[in-house]
Amino acid sequence: MDALTKAFKWHERTTENWVNKFGLSQYQSLWFAWFKGIITVLILQWIF
């Protein structure tokens, strides 16, 4: 579990750094993640 905790903390720090770097609110970052997910699914459907 230690590796999983470390990965989660790294992801949390990295995401927070990007949100702060671009000056996004939490609401804006959630919308960005939603659109990114939609685009990823569309690309995967196109490939497979």
Stockholm file with secondary structure:
# STOCKHOLM 1.0

chainA/1-48         MDALTKAFKWHERTTENWVNKFGLSQYQSLWFAWFKGIITVLILQWIF
#=GR chainA/1-48 SS CHHHHHHHHHHHHHHHHHHHHHTCCHHHHHHHHHHHHHHHHHHHHHHC
#=GC SS_cons        CHHHHHHHHHHHHHHHHHHHHHTCCHHHHHHHHHHHHHHHHHHHHHHC
//
